[in-house]
């Protein structure tokens, strides 16, 4: 990852961000159940959920992530290792926990898995970029969808996913124009609410990449908020207008790389 050298503060820690969002009346419904990665926390979550994600508390690019799913006689564990995905089975969640703990390179979180909506059989999630110029207000400057590779547990561009504009996604998803516009408005409204809340917890924030997902029932969830150099370069080839707008905002606080 590119080292950040420009004027925008970072709010680190997925668990911290989840706790801030969960304390807000308007935003808590977006947050999947999330706890610290401990033996006790893992066991309790596994009793309540059929599938869990275990992620680095601080991390990006879809690396070092596990997905644990209940299976007959134990559980199945899928993991991202660099740009590949591995699969193992364990006879109990406790043995799976021991394996993950040995592999972890830092603090981890456990999060209830969202059953992502799909397009043409592939899961997708949504990135909403919010930025503000020094002294300015938060603005949604760009949106795009990340469509994952079938069978992979992450949708990240760095893990083989592809990006499309939201109008293209809604068309391929078979949604009406009205429903696509409704979802666009919902995403923008929630992203701005998240930006205002979190920037009240950490002074000097100028940018956030908010990752959302709709589940298969159409419910909206927030998966992650990245304020540590969120990448937007994938938009360069699919939405030049939004890409240029994001670059203008970024330049106002000293950022000149979209990666």
Secondary structure, DSSP 8 states (H G I E B T S, - for coil): -----SS------HHHHHHHHHTSTTTGGGB--EEE--HHHHHHHHHH-SEEEEEESS--TT-S-EEEEEETTEEEEEEEETTEEEEEEESSHHHHHHHHHHH-SS-EEEEE---B-EETTEEEEEEEEEE--TT---EEEEEEEEE--TT-S---GGGT-EEE-HHHHHHHHT--HHHHHHHHHHHHHHHHHHHHHHHTTSTT--EEEEEEEEBTTS-EEEEEEE-SS---GGGGGT-HHHHHHHHHHHHHTT-----
